[in-house]
Amino acid sequence: MSKNPAFEEFKEDFPETAKIFGELYNSVSGKALDEKTKQLVYLGILTSTRYGPAIKVHIQKALEAGATKEEIKEAMMLAIPASGLCNFLAVLPDMKDELNL
């Protein structure tokens, strides 16, 4: 699985803060959505923020949770009308690389 080098460095340099960050994710991630849906939503958000390293990690998590390549592409493309084409284009190479497109 891909790793986000910056996040790995964050965990190493600030272990207590990284632990709290993980707890934050768990606290807002209830049981209403299944893991596949959570990852697809997360990918749309990450696309809007142009965060390529995390996109690679969460594409793998989405695939592991049962998402198809088509579902992943659609989830990421939904960011276009919400946050603009440029944000999508900024992470398109990451998506293509991770999905072997």
N, C-alpha and C positions, 0 to 999 in steps of 0.2 A: 504494500500500500504506500502511496505517496505520503510524504511528510512535509509539513510546512516548516522550512528551516528557521524562519523568524520566530514561529511559535515554539519550536523546540528550544531555541535560545532563551526565549522568555521564560519557559518552564525551568530551565537551568539557572538563570540569573535571579529569578523571582519566584521561588517555589511556593511560598505561602500565598502570594497573589494569584499564581496559576491555579492553586488548589481552590481558592475562593471563586475564581472565574468558572471553574468546572462545576462548582456547586451552584453558581448562578444559572448556568445552562440547565442543570437538572431541576432547579426550582421553577423555571418557566416552562419546562418541557413536561407537561402533564400526560395524561393517558387518553386524551380525546383524539389525538392523531396517532396513526401507526407510524412506525419508523420510516417507511418509504416516503410517506407524505411529508413528514418533518424534514427529511433530507431534500426533497424537491422544493419545499418552501425556502429552506435555507439557501439552496442554490440560486433561487430567484433573487434573494436579498444580497447574496455575495456578488451576483452579477451587477446589481445596481450600485454596489460600492466598489466595483472593479478589483476585487481581491482575488487575483489569480492563484496564489499559492494555496489558499483555503479552498478554492473551487476544485482543485485537483484532489484534495483530500476528501471533500464531500461528494464528489462524483463517485469515488470508490465506495464510500459509505452508502450512497444511494443504490449503486449496483448490487452491493452486498445485501441490501434490504429488499431487493427484487425489482428495482426500477429498470426500465428498458432504456436503451440509448435514445429512442424517440421521446420518451417521457422526460428525460433529462434535458434534451435539446428544447423541448417545448417549455419546460419550467424556466429555463434560462432566457428564452426568447420573450417570455411574458414580461420580462423587465424592460423591454424596448418601449412599449407605450407608457410605462410608469416612470422610467428614469432616463430614457433616451437611447438612441441607436449607438452613440459613441461609447456608452458604458458597456454595451454588449460587445461591440467590436474590440474593445480593449481586452476582453477575456476570451474572445473567440479562439485565439491560438491555444490557450490552455484547455479549452473544451475539446477542440479537435485533437490535441495531443493525447489527452487522457482517454478519449473515446476511440482513439485510433481511426479517425476519420480522414 
